[in-house]
Amino acid sequence: MNTPVLEPPVGAPPQDTCAIFDTDPSPAEAVERLCAHIQPTPCETVPLRAALGRCLAEPLPAPMAFPPFTRAMMDGYALRAAEVEPGAQWHVLDEVIAGQIADKPLPAHTALRIATGAPLPIGADTVLRQECAQRFGQTLRGLLPRIVLGKDTEAIGSVTAVGDLLISAHSPLLPTDLAKAARHGISQLSVHRPARMALLIIGNELTPAGSPLPSGHLYEHNALLIESTLDQHRLGQIIHTAAVKDDLAAIDQAIGSARAQCPDLLILIGGTSVGTHDFTRRALSRHGQPLFEGVHTRPGRTACASVTDNGLVLLALPGSPKAVHALLESILLPTLRFMQGQPIS
């Protein structure tokens, strides 16, 4: 007996489908599609501490040489290397410490007691370490037969010359980068501002942590996962959050309210599957053109995205904790890095 083929009633609305095939983009390809419709955030000038983890839009050249003077790198005596020979002696004139400058050039066959970091006096080109000399009152005797010119000194501009590349663009600024900027007299940097995102958490069964848990409900935790991950990586801030029921009109209205906040990216969590009470992908289609309707990955195959007529990207992720965590790493974080000046990796 043949099994009859069931046809939908005439005039019945089509059922939701989830068109996910092997031709759906990989996570990396999904990121490329998203970034094709996203512009890096504009730049703002901030104090150095506030620039940590953010990206320069342009390479930063050194505005000054470093060190700005030739300096001693060891405690000892500043003198001329050419005068160092067996039996050589020098008359010790004075002492100079870090932050001081010798008030006159160094005469021949004289030496100046010098501390690490102090500028070499004019006429001196080398530091004779204190353990390589003997001093008797104002008379200094060297214990080395010769010394290399410039020994235990750091020449002006030997670390950085004016105009040298100080900090590269498009990479998150590290504490060492900030210290390097400060060392060259820079107190502020122009960096991409943090991305501003709106976040909609969709689901009838979700209850805020700390509230009594109704039967059949779960505590909502994906918002915390996303916000804390953004904080950890310094990749932006959530400027608008809303909990939304599994209702097409409610989701549609929530998207409109979120768009009014002018976010750089709108993220929706939940309702991306094909059940009779999953409305997120249908709501996305009302607000823009689809960028992808599935991703070739598990977990997270039902992730989808669209772009509005004014260029706002809407990215919807499944509500499964495993899917959210996986897509955070493979899609959302790479997209946010691009938004804040980093290249697509």
SULRA-V9309 format. One record per residue. N is the residue number from 1. RES is the residue in one small letter. SS is DSSP state (2 for helix, 1 for strand, 0 for the rest). Layout:
n:res:ss
N:RES:SS
N:RES:SS
This chain:
n:res:ss
1:m:0
2:n:0
3:t:0
4:p:0
5:v:0
6:l:0
7:e:0
8:p:0
9:p:0
10:v:0
11:g:0
12:a:0
13:p:0
14:p:0
15:q:0
16:d:0
17:t:0
18:c:0
19:a:0
20:i:0
21:f:0
22:d:0
23:t:0
24:d:0
25:p:1
26:s:0
27:p:2
28:a:2
29:e:2
30:a:2
31:v:2
32:e:2
33:r:2
34:l:2
35:c:2
36:a:0
37:h:0
38:i:0
39:q:0
40:p:0
41:t:0
42:p:0
43:c:1
44:e:1
45:t:1
46:v:1
47:p:1
48:l:2
49:r:2
50:a:2
51:a:2
52:l:0
53:g:0
54:r:0
55:c:0
56:l:1
57:a:0
58:e:0
59:p:0
60:l:1
61:p:1
62:a:0
63:p:0
64:m:0
65:a:0
66:f:1
67:p:0
68:p:0
69:f:0
70:t:0
71:r:1
72:a:1
73:m:0
74:m:0
75:d:0
76:g:1
77:y:1
78:a:1
79:l:1
80:r:0
81:a:2
82:a:2
83:e:2
84:v:0
85:e:0
86:p:0
87:g:0
88:a:0
89:q:1
90:w:1
91:h:1
92:v:1
93:l:1
94:d:1
95:e:1
96:v:1
97:i:0
98:a:0
99:g:0
100:q:0
101:i:0
102:a:0
103:d:0
104:k:0
105:p:0
106:l:0
107:p:0
108:a:0
109:h:0
110:t:1
111:a:1
112:l:1
113:r:1
114:i:1
115:a:0
116:t:0
117:g:0
118:a:0
119:p:1
120:l:0
121:p:0
122:i:0
123:g:0
124:a:0
125:d:0
126:t:1
127:v:1
128:l:1
129:r:1
130:q:2
131:e:2
132:c:2
133:a:1
134:q:1
135:r:1
136:f:1
137:g:0
138:q:0
139:t:1
140:l:1
141:r:1
142:g:1
143:l:0
144:l:0
145:p:0
146:r:0
147:i:0
148:v:0
149:l:0
150:g:0
151:k:0
152:d:0
153:t:1
154:e:1
155:a:0
156:i:0
157:g:0
158:s:0
159:v:0
160:t:1
161:a:0
162:v:0
163:g:0
164:d:0
165:l:1
166:l:1
167:i:1
168:s:0
169:a:0
170:h:0
171:s:0
172:p:0
173:l:0
174:l:0
175:p:2
176:t:2
177:d:2
178:l:2
179:a:2
180:k:2
181:a:2
182:a:2
183:r:2
184:h:0
185:g:0
186:i:0
187:s:0
188:q:1
189:l:1
190:s:1
191:v:1
192:h:1
193:r:0
194:p:0
195:a:0
196:r:1
197:m:1
198:a:1
199:l:1
200:l:1
201:i:1
202:i:1
203:g:0
204:n:0
205:e:0
206:l:1
207:t:1
208:p:0
209:a:0
210:g:0
211:s:0
212:p:0
213:l:0
214:p:0
215:s:0
216:g:0
217:h:0
218:l:1
219:y:1
220:e:0
221:h:0
222:n:2
223:a:2
224:l:2
225:l:2
226:i:2
227:e:2
228:s:2
229:t:2
230:l:2
231:d:2
232:q:2
233:h:2
234:r:0
235:l:0
236:g:0
237:q:1
238:i:1
239:i:1
240:h:1
241:t:1
242:a:1
243:a:1
244:v:1
245:k:0
246:d:0
247:d:0
248:l:2
249:a:2
250:a:2
251:i:2
252:d:2
253:q:2
254:a:2
255:i:2
256:g:2
257:s:2
258:a:2
259:r:2
260:a:0
261:q:0
262:c:0
263:p:0
264:d:0
265:l:1
266:l:1
267:i:1
268:l:1
269:i:1
270:g:0
271:g:0
272:t:0
273:s:0
274:v:0
275:g:0
276:t:0
277:h:0
278:d:0
279:f:0
280:t:2
281:r:2
282:r:2
283:a:2
284:l:2
285:s:2
286:r:2
287:h:2
288:g:0
289:q:1
290:p:1
291:l:1
292:f:1
293:e:0
294:g:0
295:v:1
296:h:0
297:t:0
298:r:0
299:p:0
300:g:0
301:r:0
302:t:0
303:a:0
304:c:1
305:a:1
306:s:1
307:v:1
308:t:0
309:d:0
310:n:0
311:g:0
312:l:0
313:v:1
314:l:1
315:l:1
316:a:1
317:l:1
318:p:0
319:g:0
320:s:0
321:p:2
322:k:2
323:a:2
324:v:2
325:h:2
326:a:2
327:l:2
328:l:2
329:e:2
330:s:2
331:i:2
332:l:2
333:l:2
334:p:2
335:t:2
336:l:2
337:r:2
338:f:2
339:m:2
340:q:0
341:g:0
342:q:0
343:p:0
344:i:0
345:s:0
